[in-house]
């Protein structure tokens, strides 16, 4: 089953600056991807799609900074046969979009798979390790602090493995904050080392997607997440209806009958363009040369 990763908003504002005679406090944000995703799902049930540009700005302000120096997102990825599963394809799409958000840098590391056998029931249990993620994050935080790249570090993770890095960054004269979703998975040792804790759930209203009315005209039909979900649902119905054939792009945009899908072809076409851009819908050439569409599968 595909994981519903938080979608990175592409149309975000650029990192903001505040000049008071000189550049203000520089903030660097480090995301432990697995920890961040787990907390987001457990605390919000994945209900909020996130504008990562606005999130970085909000975190910067909460840490008392005025300049986002950089936001670094570290995560493990599947390789080999596992790279083709639905969860990994969803993660790949999310990471590609995140790399397009100004100020964000993504680091990917192959996941290591291991297993152990229960002594009581003899059942084999499999799990993954992302130690390279942790060790690289620690090295990068210390290296950048040592060259005075930032003034404040915000660690978006609750993992106790990062405590030595937080302690080291503090020893280099930098302020360290820890951020999490309502304290989800926040190790006591890490919290004790941090200057303060930033609760991401308190900022959702500031950086969730489709909440700013100035992004569209008041009378413009809604083309947000609900519209996209309906579009995808109806496209799947059309694919089933035509079986071994194909769904014509023009036919679906202008003639497909659906009570919940906006009937305006212009709205449907904008939805199609956005979903194609986000690689949720594939536009391809049918055998007869016409333009066809289908839910993204590859």
C-alpha positions in Angstrom: 0.0 0.0 0.0 1.4 3.4 -1.0 2.4 5.7 1.8 0.8 9.1 1.7 3.9 11.3 2.1 3.4 15.0 2.9 3.5 16.8 -0.5 6.1 19.5 -0.9 4.5 22.8 -2.0 6.4 24.1 -5.1 4.9 27.7 -5.1 6.4 28.8 -1.8 7.8 32.2 -0.9 11.6 32.4 -1.0 13.6 32.4 2.2 13.1 35.7 3.9 15.7 38.2 5.1 15.8 40.8 7.8 18.4 43.5 7.7 19.0 45.7 10.8 22.2 47.2 9.6 23.6 43.6 9.1 22.4 40.1 8.5 20.5 38.8 11.4 20.6 35.3 13.1 21.2 32.6 10.6 19.2 29.4 11.1 20.0 25.9 9.7 17.3 23.2 9.9 18.2 19.5 9.8 15.3 17.0 9.2 15.6 13.4 10.2 13.2 12.2 7.4 12.0 9.0 9.0 11.5 10.6 12.4 9.7 13.6 10.9 7.4 11.5 8.8 6.5 9.2 11.7 5.7 12.1 13.9 3.6 13.8 11.2 1.5 10.7 10.6 1.0 10.0 14.3 0.2 13.5 15.3 -1.9 14.7 12.4 -3.0 11.4 10.8 -1.5 12.8 7.6 -4.5 15.2 7.3 -2.5 18.3 6.5 -0.5 18.7 3.3 2.5 20.8 4.0 4.1 23.9 2.4 7.7 23.2 3.2 8.8 26.7 2.2 6.5 28.3 4.7 7.4 25.6 7.3 11.1 26.5 7.1 10.2 30.2 7.5 8.0 29.5 10.5 10.7 27.4 12.2 13.2 30.1 11.5 11.0 32.7 13.3 10.3 30.3 16.2 14.0 29.9 16.7 14.5 33.7 16.9 16.2 33.8 13.5 15.8 36.2 10.6 17.6 34.2 7.8 17.1 30.6 6.7 20.6 29.5 5.8 19.5 26.1 4.6 17.1 23.2 5.3 18.6 19.7 5.0 16.4 16.6 4.7 18.0 13.2 5.3 16.3 9.9 4.6 16.8 6.3 3.7 15.7 4.9 0.4 15.0 1.4 -0.9 17.3 -0.1 -3.5 17.3 -3.2 -5.7 13.9 -5.0 -6.0 12.4 -2.9 -3.2 12.9 0.3 -5.1 9.9 -0.4 -7.3 7.3 -0.7 -4.5 4.5 1.8 -4.1 5.9 3.3 -0.9 9.3 4.0 -2.4 7.8 5.5 -5.6 5.7 7.9 -3.4 8.8 8.8 -1.4 10.8 9.5 -4.7 8.1 11.8 -5.9 8.1 13.7 -2.6 11.9 14.1 -2.5 12.0 15.3 -6.1 9.5 18.0 -5.3 11.2 18.9 -2.1 14.5 19.5 -3.9 12.7 22.2 -5.9 11.7 24.2 -2.8 14.1 27.1 -2.3 16.6 26.5 0.5 16.1 22.7 0.7 18.7 20.1 0.1 18.0 16.4 0.2 20.4 13.6 1.2 19.5 10.0 0.3 21.0 6.9 1.8 20.4 3.2 1.0 18.4 1.4 3.7 20.1 -1.6 5.3 17.8 -4.6 5.9 18.3 -7.0 8.8 16.4 -9.6 10.7 16.3 -11.5 13.9 14.6 -14.8 15.0 12.5 -14.9 18.1 13.8 -17.4 20.6 10.3 -18.2 21.9 8.3 -18.7 18.7 11.1 -19.0 16.2 9.5 -16.4 14.0 11.7 -14.3 11.8 11.3 -10.5 12.2 12.7 -8.1 9.6 13.6 -4.5 10.1 15.5 -1.7 8.4 18.4 0.4 9.7 19.3 3.9 8.7 22.5 4.4 10.7 24.2 6.1 7.7 21.5 8.8 7.9 22.2 9.4 11.6 26.0 9.4 11.3 26.0 11.7 8.3 23.6 14.2 10.0 25.9 14.3 13.0 29.0 14.9 10.8 27.3 17.6 8.8 26.0 19.5 11.8 29.3 19.5 13.5 31.2 20.4 10.3 29.0 23.3 9.4 29.0 24.6 13.0 32.8 24.5 13.0 33.1 26.7 9.9 30.5 29.2 11.4 27.9 28.5 8.7 25.0 29.3 11.0 24.1 30.8 14.3 21.2 28.6 15.3 20.6 24.9 14.6 17.1 23.4 14.6 17.1 19.6 14.7 13.8 18.2 13.5 14.1 14.8 15.3 13.7 13.3 18.7 16.2 10.5 18.2 18.6 10.2 21.1 21.4 9.2 18.6 21.6 13.0 17.8 22.3 14.0 21.3 26.1 14.0 21.0 25.8 16.2 17.9 23.6 18.7 19.7 26.1 18.7 22.6 29.0 19.3 20.2 27.2 22.1 18.3 26.5 23.8 21.6 30.2 23.5 22.6 31.1 25.3 19.4 29.0 28.3 20.6 25.8 27.7 18.6 22.3 27.6 19.9 20.4 24.3 19.4 16.6 23.9 19.2 14.8 20.6 18.8 11.5 20.4 16.9 9.0 17.6 16.8 5.3 16.9 16.4 3.8 17.3 19.9 7.0 15.8 21.4 6.4 12.5 19.5 9.5 10.3 20.0 11.4 13.1 21.7 14.2 11.6 23.8 14.6 13.1 27.2 18.4 13.5 26.8 18.0 15.4 23.6 15.4 17.7 25.1 17.6 18.5 28.0 20.5 19.5 25.7 18.3 21.8 23.6 17.8 25.5 24.3 14.1 25.0 23.7 11.5 22.7 22.0 9.5 23.8 18.9 6.1 22.0 18.6 5.4 21.7 14.9 1.7 21.1 15.5 1.5 24.7 16.8 2.5 26.0 13.3 0.3 23.8 11.1 -2.1 26.7 10.5 0.8 28.7 9.2 2.3 26.2 6.8 -0.4 23.8 5.7 -1.4 24.0 2.1 -4.6 25.5 0.6 -5.4 27.7 3.5 -4.4 31.1 2.0 -7.3 32.8 0.3 -5.0 35.1 -1.6 -3.7 32.1 -3.7 -6.8 32.2 -5.9 -9.7 34.5 -6.7 -12.7 34.3 -4.5 -15.0 33.1 -7.4 -12.5 30.7 -8.9 -13.5 27.1 -8.5 -11.5 25.2 -5.9 -8.7 23.1 -7.4 -7.1 22.1 -4.2 -6.5 18.6 -2.7 -10.2 17.6 -2.8 -10.4 18.4 -6.5 -7.3 16.4 -7.2 -8.5 13.4 -5.2 -11.8 13.5 -7.1 -10.0 13.8 -10.4 -7.8 10.8 -9.6 -10.8 8.7 -8.4 -12.8 9.4 -11.6 -9.8 8.7 -13.8 -9.4 5.3 -12.1 -13.1 4.6 -12.9 -12.6 5.6 -16.5 -9.6 3.3 -16.7 -11.7 0.4 -15.5 -14.5 1.3 -17.8 -12.3 1.2 -20.9 -10.4 -1.9 -19.8 -7.7 -2.7 -22.3 -8.3 0.5 -24.2 -7.2 3.9 -23.0 -8.7 7.1 -21.6 -8.5 10.0 -24.1 -7.3 13.2 -22.5 -9.7 15.4 -24.4 -12.6 13.0 -23.8 -12.0 13.0 -20.0 -11.5 16.8 -19.8 -14.6 17.7 -21.9 -17.0 14.8 -21.8 -16.5 12.5 -18.8 -19.7 12.6 -16.6 -19.1 12.8 -12.9 -21.2 14.4 -10.2 -18.4 15.3 -7.9 -15.9 16.5 -10.6 -16.1 20.1 -11.7 -17.8 20.2 -15.1 -15.7 23.1 -16.4 -13.2 21.8 -18.9 -10.8 24.7 -18.0 -10.8 23.6 -14.3 -10.3 19.9 -15.3 -7.4 20.8 -17.6 -5.7 22.8 -14.8 -6.1 19.8 -12.5 -4.7 17.5 -15.1 -1.6 19.8 -15.7 -1.0 20.0 -11.9 -1.3 16.2 -11.4 0.9 15.5 -14.4 3.5 18.0 -12.9 3.4 16.1 -9.6 3.7 12.8 -11.5 0.4 11.5 -10.2 -1.1 11.3 -13.7 0.8 10.3 -16.8 0.1 11.9 -20.2 1.2 9.6 -23.1 0.5 8.9 -26.8 -2.0 6.2 -27.5 -1.5 3.6 -30.3 -3.7 5.6 -32.6 -1.6 8.8 -32.0 -4.1 10.6 -29.8 -3.2 12.0 -26.3 -4.2 9.7 -23.5 -4.0 9.8 -19.7 -3.7 7.3 -16.9 -2.8 7.2 -13.2 0.9 7.2 -12.7 2.2 3.6 -12.4 5.9 3.6 -13.3 
